[in-house]
Amino acid sequence: METISGIEIFPIIALLIFFLFFVGLIWWVYGYQKSTINELSRLPLEDNGENEGETNINSQL
């Protein structure tokens, strides 16, 4: 690697990209409002009639 000029910058750039990505991800997660998180967490449990054509395994037991 000593013969390739300018190669030492690529690990620094890669580290910077990954660091900025994870900092941005943490900022995005902590920026979510608690009400939105609660609403999204209840979505799989809601039965609003959209799945009328599908059979429910629990109702057959």
PyMOL Python script that loads the backbone (N, CA, C, O; Angstrom):
from pymol import cmd

cmd.read_pdbstr("""\
ATOM      1  N   MET A   1       0.812  -1.193   0.000  1.00  0.00           N
ATOM      2  CA  MET A   1       0.000   0.000   0.000  1.00  0.00           C
ATOM      3  C   MET A   1       0.858   1.260   0.000  1.00  0.00           C
ATOM      4  O   MET A   1       0.345   2.355  -0.232  1.00  0.00           O
ATOM      5  N   GLU A   2       2.097   1.126   0.245  1.00  0.00           N
ATOM      6  CA  GLU A   2       2.979   2.292   0.246  1.00  0.00           C
ATOM      7  C   GLU A   2       3.183   2.829  -1.160  1.00  0.00           C
ATOM      8  O   GLU A   2       3.536   3.995  -1.332  1.00  0.00           O
ATOM      9  N   THR A   3       2.965   1.993  -2.165  1.00  0.00           N
ATOM     10  CA  THR A   3       3.199   2.427  -3.540  1.00  0.00           C
ATOM     11  C   THR A   3       2.005   3.182  -4.118  1.00  0.00           C
ATOM     12  O   THR A   3       2.146   3.874  -5.126  1.00  0.00           O
ATOM     13  N   ILE A   4       0.847   3.061  -3.505  1.00  0.00           N
ATOM     14  CA  ILE A   4      -0.338   3.754  -4.012  1.00  0.00           C
ATOM     15  C   ILE A   4      -0.407   5.120  -3.339  1.00  0.00           C
ATOM     16  O   ILE A   4      -0.539   5.209  -2.118  1.00  0.00           O
ATOM     17  N   SER A   5      -0.321   6.154  -4.111  1.00  0.00           N
ATOM     18  CA  SER A   5      -0.339   7.502  -3.535  1.00  0.00           C
ATOM     19  C   SER A   5      -1.786   7.927  -3.253  1.00  0.00           C
ATOM     20  O   SER A   5      -2.679   7.711  -4.073  1.00  0.00           O
ATOM     21  N   GLY A   6      -1.995   8.524  -2.098  1.00  0.00           N
ATOM     22  CA  GLY A   6      -3.318   9.027  -1.728  1.00  0.00           C
ATOM     23  C   GLY A   6      -4.245   7.993  -1.137  1.00  0.00           C
ATOM     24  O   GLY A   6      -5.411   8.297  -0.886  1.00  0.00           O
ATOM     25  N   ILE A   7      -3.772   6.774  -0.904  1.00  0.00           N
ATOM     26  CA  ILE A   7      -4.650   5.712  -0.393  1.00  0.00           C
ATOM     27  C   ILE A   7      -5.016   5.923   1.069  1.00  0.00           C
ATOM     28  O   ILE A   7      -6.030   5.397   1.526  1.00  0.00           O
ATOM     29  N   GLU A   8      -4.231   6.665   1.797  1.00  0.00           N
ATOM     30  CA  GLU A   8      -4.468   6.819   3.236  1.00  0.00           C
ATOM     31  C   GLU A   8      -5.709   7.652   3.542  1.00  0.00           C
ATOM     32  O   GLU A   8      -6.159   7.670   4.687  1.00  0.00           O
ATOM     33  N   ILE A   9      -6.270   8.335   2.563  1.00  0.00           N
ATOM     34  CA  ILE A   9      -7.452   9.159   2.798  1.00  0.00           C
ATOM     35  C   ILE A   9      -8.744   8.326   2.802  1.00  0.00           C
ATOM     36  O   ILE A   9      -9.725   8.731   3.425  1.00  0.00           O
ATOM     37  N   PHE A  10      -8.763   7.190   2.131  1.00  0.00           N
ATOM     38  CA  PHE A  10      -9.992   6.401   2.014  1.00  0.00           C
ATOM     39  C   PHE A  10     -10.486   5.822   3.333  1.00  0.00           C
ATOM     40  O   PHE A  10     -11.694   5.860   3.566  1.00  0.00           O
ATOM     41  N   PRO A  11      -9.645   5.290   4.213  1.00  0.00           N
ATOM     42  CA  PRO A  11     -10.170   4.850   5.512  1.00  0.00           C
ATOM     43  C   PRO A  11     -10.727   6.001   6.346  1.00  0.00           C
ATOM     44  O   PRO A  11     -11.689   5.817   7.091  1.00  0.00           O
ATOM     45  N   ILE A  12     -10.141   7.165   6.228  1.00  0.00           N
ATOM     46  CA  ILE A  12     -10.646   8.325   6.962  1.00  0.00           C
ATOM     47  C   ILE A  12     -12.011   8.746   6.423  1.00  0.00           C
ATOM     48  O   ILE A  12     -12.911   9.077   7.194  1.00  0.00           O
ATOM     49  N   ILE A  13     -12.160   8.732   5.115  1.00  0.00           N
ATOM     50  CA  ILE A  13     -13.443   9.080   4.508  1.00  0.00           C
ATOM     51  C   ILE A  13     -14.514   8.058   4.890  1.00  0.00           C
ATOM     52  O   ILE A  13     -15.644   8.436   5.200  1.00  0.00           O
ATOM     53  N   ALA A  14     -14.169   6.773   4.872  1.00  0.00           N
ATOM     54  CA  ALA A  14     -15.135   5.736   5.236  1.00  0.00           C
ATOM     55  C   ALA A  14     -15.563   5.876   6.699  1.00  0.00           C
ATOM     56  O   ALA A  14     -16.746   5.749   7.014  1.00  0.00           O
ATOM     57  N   LEU A  15     -14.618   6.133   7.578  1.00  0.00           N
ATOM     58  CA  LEU A  15     -14.945   6.327   8.991  1.00  0.00           C
ATOM     59  C   LEU A  15     -15.847   7.534   9.169  1.00  0.00           C
ATOM     60  O   LEU A  15     -16.798   7.488   9.950  1.00  0.00           O
ATOM     61  N   LEU A  16     -15.568   8.594   8.468  1.00  0.00           N
ATOM     62  CA  LEU A  16     -16.380   9.804   8.552  1.00  0.00           C
ATOM     63  C   LEU A  16     -17.801   9.555   8.048  1.00  0.00           C
ATOM     64  O   LEU A  16     -18.763  10.025   8.656  1.00  0.00           O
ATOM     65  N   ILE A  17     -17.938   8.827   6.954  1.00  0.00           N
ATOM     66  CA  ILE A  17     -19.272   8.521   6.417  1.00  0.00           C
ATOM     67  C   ILE A  17     -20.072   7.692   7.410  1.00  0.00           C
ATOM     68  O   ILE A  17     -21.229   8.012   7.684  1.00  0.00           O
ATOM     69  N   PHE A  18     -19.476   6.625   7.960  1.00  0.00           N
ATOM     70  CA  PHE A  18     -20.192   5.787   8.918  1.00  0.00           C
ATOM     71  C   PHE A  18     -20.512   6.547  10.193  1.00  0.00           C
ATOM     72  O   PHE A  18     -21.596   6.377  10.749  1.00  0.00           O
ATOM     73  N   PHE A  19     -19.607   7.373  10.664  1.00  0.00           N
ATOM     74  CA  PHE A  19     -19.848   8.144  11.872  1.00  0.00           C
ATOM     75  C   PHE A  19     -21.000   9.117  11.665  1.00  0.00           C
ATOM     76  O   PHE A  19     -21.885   9.214  12.516  1.00  0.00           O
ATOM     77  N   LEU A  20     -21.002   9.834  10.551  1.00  0.00           N
ATOM     78  CA  LEU A  20     -22.085  10.777  10.276  1.00  0.00           C
ATOM     79  C   LEU A  20     -23.419  10.068  10.083  1.00  0.00           C
ATOM     80  O   LEU A  20     -24.461  10.588  10.483  1.00  0.00           O
ATOM     81  N   PHE A  21     -23.396   8.885   9.472  1.00  0.00           N
ATOM     82  CA  PHE A  21     -24.635   8.128   9.304  1.00  0.00           C
ATOM     83  C   PHE A  21     -25.232   7.754  10.653  1.00  0.00           C
ATOM     84  O   PHE A  21     -26.427   7.953  10.871  1.00  0.00           O
ATOM     85  N   PHE A  22     -24.428   7.220  11.559  1.00  0.00           N
ATOM     86  CA  PHE A  22     -24.957   6.795  12.848  1.00  0.00           C
ATOM     87  C   PHE A  22     -25.326   7.970  13.740  1.00  0.00           C
ATOM     88  O   PHE A  22     -26.278   7.871  14.515  1.00  0.00           O
ATOM     89  N   VAL A  23     -24.614   9.058  13.654  1.00  0.00           N
ATOM     90  CA  VAL A  23     -25.013  10.254  14.396  1.00  0.00           C
ATOM     91  C   VAL A  23     -26.351  10.765  13.857  1.00  0.00           C
ATOM     92  O   VAL A  23     -27.224  11.145  14.637  1.00  0.00           O
ATOM     93  N   GLY A  24     -26.517  10.777  12.550  1.00  0.00           N
ATOM     94  CA  GLY A  24     -27.788  11.178  11.952  1.00  0.00           C
ATOM     95  C   GLY A  24     -28.920  10.247  12.327  1.00  0.00           C
ATOM     96  O   GLY A  24     -30.043  10.697  12.559  1.00  0.00           O
ATOM     97  N   LEU A  25     -28.644   8.963  12.388  1.00  0.00           N
ATOM     98  CA  LEU A  25     -29.663   7.993  12.777  1.00  0.00           C
ATOM     99  C   LEU A  25     -30.090   8.186  14.224  1.00  0.00           C
ATOM    100  O   LEU A  25     -31.281   8.137  14.531  1.00  0.00           O
ATOM    101  N   ILE A  26     -29.142   8.403  15.102  1.00  0.00           N
ATOM    102  CA  ILE A  26     -29.471   8.652  16.516  1.00  0.00           C
ATOM    103  C   ILE A  26     -30.266   9.947  16.647  1.00  0.00           C
ATOM    104  O   ILE A  26     -31.224  10.011  17.417  1.00  0.00           O
ATOM    105  N   TRP A  27     -29.877  10.972  15.904  1.00  0.00           N
ATOM    106  CA  TRP A  27     -30.596  12.248  15.947  1.00  0.00           C
ATOM    107  C   TRP A  27     -32.035  12.063  15.449  1.00  0.00           C
ATOM    108  O   TRP A  27     -32.966  12.638  16.014  1.00  0.00           O
ATOM    109  N   TRP A  28     -32.215  11.260  14.390  1.00  0.00           N
ATOM    110  CA  TRP A  28     -33.546  11.008  13.839  1.00  0.00           C
ATOM    111  C   TRP A  28     -34.417  10.247  14.836  1.00  0.00           C
ATOM    112  O   TRP A  28     -35.597  10.560  14.993  1.00  0.00           O
ATOM    113  N   VAL A  29     -33.842   9.250  15.510  1.00  0.00           N
ATOM    114  CA  VAL A  29     -34.608   8.453  16.467  1.00  0.00           C
ATOM    115  C   VAL A  29     -35.018   9.299  17.663  1.00  0.00           C
ATOM    116  O   VAL A  29     -36.173   9.245  18.086  1.00  0.00           O
ATOM    117  N   TYR A  30     -34.105  10.072  18.210  1.00  0.00           N
ATOM    118  CA  TYR A  30     -34.437  10.893  19.368  1.00  0.00           C
ATOM    119  C   TYR A  30     -35.314  12.089  19.001  1.00  0.00           C
ATOM    120  O   TYR A  30     -35.907  12.705  19.886  1.00  0.00           O
ATOM    121  N   GLY A  31     -35.406  12.423  17.740  1.00  0.00           N
ATOM    122  CA  GLY A  31     -36.252  13.515  17.298  1.00  0.00           C
ATOM    123  C   GLY A  31     -37.705  13.128  17.125  1.00  0.00           C
ATOM    124  O   GLY A  31     -38.562  14.003  16.993  1.00  0.00           O
ATOM    125  N   TYR A  32     -38.004  11.838  17.124  1.00  0.00           N
ATOM    126  CA  TYR A  32     -39.376  11.380  16.987  1.00  0.00           C
ATOM    127  C   TYR A  32     -40.179  11.790  18.198  1.00  0.00           C
ATOM    128  O   TYR A  32     -39.685  11.750  19.325  1.00  0.00           O
ATOM    129  N   GLN A  33     -41.415  12.184  17.968  1.00  0.00           N
ATOM    130  CA  GLN A  33     -42.295  12.522  19.076  1.00  0.00           C
ATOM    131  C   GLN A  33     -42.825  11.245  19.709  1.00  0.00           C
ATOM    132  O   GLN A  33     -43.064  10.256  19.017  1.00  0.00           O
ATOM    133  N   LYS A  34     -43.007  11.268  21.013  1.00  0.00           N
ATOM    134  CA  LYS A  34     -43.470  10.087  21.736  1.00  0.00           C
ATOM    135  C   LYS A  34     -44.853   9.656  21.259  1.00  0.00           C
ATOM    136  O   LYS A  34     -45.142   8.460  21.207  1.00  0.00           O
ATOM    137  N   SER A  35     -45.702  10.603  20.914  1.00  0.00           N
ATOM    138  CA  SER A  35     -47.046  10.253  20.448  1.00  0.00           C
ATOM    139  C   SER A  35     -46.986   9.477  19.128  1.00  0.00           C
ATOM    140  O   SER A  35     -47.776   8.556  18.921  1.00  0.00           O
ATOM    141  N   THR A  36     -46.074   9.834  18.248  1.00  0.00           N
ATOM    142  CA  THR A  36     -45.926   9.128  16.975  1.00  0.00           C
ATOM    143  C   THR A  36     -45.418   7.715  17.209  1.00  0.00           C
ATOM    144  O   THR A  36     -45.886   6.777  16.563  1.00  0.00           O
ATOM    145  N   ILE A  37     -44.471   7.548  18.117  1.00  0.00           N
ATOM    146  CA  ILE A  37     -43.941   6.222  18.426  1.00  0.00           C
ATOM    147  C   ILE A  37     -45.034   5.344  19.024  1.00  0.00           C
ATOM    148  O   ILE A  37     -45.138   4.169  18.672  1.00  0.00           O
ATOM    149  N   ASN A  38     -45.847   5.890  19.917  1.00  0.00           N
ATOM    150  CA  ASN A  38     -46.943   5.119  20.505  1.00  0.00           C
ATOM    151  C   ASN A  38     -47.973   4.721  19.452  1.00  0.00           C
ATOM    152  O   ASN A  38     -48.487   3.602  19.476  1.00  0.00           O
ATOM    153  N   GLU A  39     -48.273   5.624  18.537  1.00  0.00           N
ATOM    154  CA  GLU A  39     -49.228   5.317  17.472  1.00  0.00           C
ATOM    155  C   GLU A  39     -48.700   4.210  16.559  1.00  0.00           C
ATOM    156  O   GLU A  39     -49.450   3.309  16.183  1.00  0.00           O
ATOM    157  N   LEU A  40     -47.426   4.271  16.204  1.00  0.00           N
ATOM    158  CA  LEU A  40     -46.839   3.252  15.343  1.00  0.00           C
ATOM    159  C   LEU A  40     -46.726   1.908  16.057  1.00  0.00           C
ATOM    160  O   LEU A  40     -46.834   0.862  15.418  1.00  0.00           O
ATOM    161  N   SER A  41     -46.512   1.921  17.363  1.00  0.00           N
ATOM    162  CA  SER A  41     -46.387   0.659  18.098  1.00  0.00           C
ATOM    163  C   SER A  41     -47.734  -0.043  18.242  1.00  0.00           C
ATOM    164  O   SER A  41     -47.772  -1.258  18.438  1.00  0.00           O
ATOM    165  N   ARG A  42     -48.840   0.698  18.149  1.00  0.00           N
ATOM    166  CA  ARG A  42     -50.171   0.086  18.264  1.00  0.00           C
ATOM    167  C   ARG A  42     -50.717  -0.422  16.935  1.00  0.00           C
ATOM    168  O   ARG A  42     -51.716  -1.142  16.924  1.00  0.00           O
ATOM    169  N   LEU A  43     -50.093  -0.070  15.819  1.00  0.00           N
ATOM    170  CA  LEU A  43     -50.616  -0.446  14.506  1.00  0.00           C
ATOM    171  C   LEU A  43     -50.799  -1.955  14.317  1.00  0.00           C
ATOM    172  O   LEU A  43     -51.846  -2.362  13.814  1.00  0.00           O
ATOM    173  N   PRO A  44     -49.843  -2.801  14.692  1.00  0.00           N
ATOM    174  CA  PRO A  44     -50.057  -4.230  14.461  1.00  0.00           C
ATOM    175  C   PRO A  44     -51.194  -4.823  15.294  1.00  0.00           C
ATOM    176  O   PRO A  44     -51.705  -5.891  14.955  1.00  0.00           O
ATOM    177  N   LEU A  45     -51.597  -4.162  16.364  1.00  0.00           N
ATOM    178  CA  LEU A  45     -52.621  -4.708  17.245  1.00  0.00           C
ATOM    179  C   LEU A  45     -54.026  -4.231  16.906  1.00  0.00           C
ATOM    180  O   LEU A  45     -55.004  -4.783  17.410  1.00  0.00           O
ATOM    181  N   GLU A  46     -54.136  -3.225  16.070  1.00  0.00           N
ATOM    182  CA  GLU A  46     -55.442  -2.673  15.740  1.00  0.00           C
ATOM    183  C   GLU A  46     -56.166  -3.561  14.739  1.00  0.00           C
ATOM    184  O   GLU A  46     -55.559  -4.105  13.816  1.00  0.00           O
ATOM    185  N   ASP A  47     -57.476  -3.700  14.935  1.00  0.00           N
ATOM    186  CA  ASP A  47     -58.313  -4.433  13.992  1.00  0.00           C
ATOM    187  C   ASP A  47     -59.338  -3.450  13.457  1.00  0.00           C
ATOM    188  O   ASP A  47     -60.374  -3.219  14.081  1.00  0.00           O
ATOM    189  N   ASN A  48     -59.051  -2.880  12.314  1.00  0.00           N
ATOM    190  CA  ASN A  48     -59.939  -1.855  11.770  1.00  0.00           C
ATOM    191  C   ASN A  48     -60.737  -2.350  10.570  1.00  0.00           C
ATOM    192  O   ASN A  48     -61.277  -1.533   9.825  1.00  0.00           O
ATOM    193  N   GLY A  49     -60.828  -3.650  10.360  1.00  0.00           N
ATOM    194  CA  GLY A  49     -61.677  -4.202   9.318  1.00  0.00           C
ATOM    195  C   GLY A  49     -61.064  -4.243   7.939  1.00  0.00           C
ATOM    196  O   GLY A  49     -61.761  -4.603   6.990  1.00  0.00           O
ATOM    197  N   GLU A  50     -59.815  -3.899   7.773  1.00  0.00           N
ATOM    198  CA  GLU A  50     -59.195  -3.923   6.457  1.00  0.00           C
ATOM    199  C   GLU A  50     -58.854  -5.346   6.030  1.00  0.00           C
ATOM    200  O   GLU A  50     -58.688  -5.599   4.837  1.00  0.00           O
ATOM    201  N   ASN A  51     -58.749  -6.266   6.956  1.00  0.00           N
ATOM    202  CA  ASN A  51     -58.362  -7.638   6.649  1.00  0.00           C
ATOM    203  C   ASN A  51     -59.570  -8.567   6.644  1.00  0.00           C
ATOM    204  O   ASN A  51     -59.480  -9.694   7.129  1.00  0.00           O
ATOM    205  N   GLU A  52     -60.700  -8.112   6.104  1.00  0.00           N
ATOM    206  CA  GLU A  52     -61.921  -8.905   6.135  1.00  0.00           C
ATOM    207  C   GLU A  52     -61.831 -10.151   5.268  1.00  0.00           C
ATOM    208  O   GLU A  52     -62.454 -11.163   5.590  1.00  0.00           O
ATOM    209  N   GLY A  53     -61.083 -10.107   4.189  1.00  0.00           N
ATOM    210  CA  GLY A  53     -60.977 -11.237   3.293  1.00  0.00           C
ATOM    211  C   GLY A  53     -60.052 -12.324   3.816  1.00  0.00           C
ATOM    212  O   GLY A  53     -60.105 -13.455   3.334  1.00  0.00           O
ATOM    213  N   GLU A  54     -59.217 -12.012   4.777  1.00  0.00           N
ATOM    214  CA  GLU A  54     -58.272 -12.983   5.311  1.00  0.00           C
ATOM    215  C   GLU A  54     -58.911 -13.757   6.461  1.00  0.00           C
ATOM    216  O   GLU A  54     -59.720 -13.214   7.214  1.00  0.00           O
ATOM    217  N   THR A  55     -58.548 -14.997   6.585  1.00  0.00           N
ATOM    218  CA  THR A  55     -59.052 -15.793   7.695  1.00  0.00           C
ATOM    219  C   THR A  55     -58.157 -15.610   8.907  1.00  0.00           C
ATOM    220  O   THR A  55     -56.938 -15.489   8.784  1.00  0.00           O
ATOM    221  N   ASN A  56     -58.760 -15.591  10.045  1.00  0.00           N
ATOM    222  CA  ASN A  56     -58.032 -15.427  11.293  1.00  0.00           C
ATOM    223  C   ASN A  56     -57.799 -16.812  11.900  1.00  0.00           C
ATOM    224  O   ASN A  56     -58.757 -17.547  12.139  1.00  0.00           O
ATOM    225  N   ILE A  57     -56.575 -17.166  12.145  1.00  0.00           N
ATOM    226  CA  ILE A  57     -56.242 -18.480  12.686  1.00  0.00           C
ATOM    227  C   ILE A  57     -56.842 -18.653  14.069  1.00  0.00           C
ATOM    228  O   ILE A  57     -57.311 -19.743  14.397  1.00  0.00           O
ATOM    229  N   ASN A  58     -56.840 -17.619  14.883  1.00  0.00           N
ATOM    230  CA  ASN A  58     -57.361 -17.717  16.236  1.00  0.00           C
ATOM    231  C   ASN A  58     -58.868 -17.955  16.250  1.00  0.00           C
ATOM    232  O   ASN A  58     -59.366 -18.591  17.179  1.00  0.00           O
ATOM    233  N   SER A  59     -59.607 -17.471  15.264  1.00  0.00           N
ATOM    234  CA  SER A  59     -61.050 -17.673  15.248  1.00  0.00           C
ATOM    235  C   SER A  59     -61.421 -19.103  14.855  1.00  0.00           C
ATOM    236  O   SER A  59     -62.546 -19.535  15.105  1.00  0.00           O
ATOM    237  N   GLN A  60     -60.498 -19.837  14.249  1.00  0.00           N
ATOM    238  CA  GLN A  60     -60.778 -21.210  13.840  1.00  0.00           C
ATOM    239  C   GLN A  60     -60.548 -22.201  14.968  1.00  0.00           C
ATOM    240  O   GLN A  60     -60.998 -23.344  14.887  1.00  0.00           O
ATOM    241  N   LEU A  61     -59.866 -21.788  16.004  1.00  0.00           N
ATOM    242  CA  LEU A  61     -59.546 -22.715  17.091  1.00  0.00           C
ATOM    243  C   LEU A  61     -60.704 -22.909  18.029  1.00  0.00           C
ATOM    244  O   LEU A  61     -60.595 -23.660  18.997  1.00  0.00           O
TER     245      LEU A  61
END
""", "prot")
cmd.dss("prot")
cmd.show_as("cartoon", "prot")
cmd.util.cbc("prot")
cmd.orient("prot")
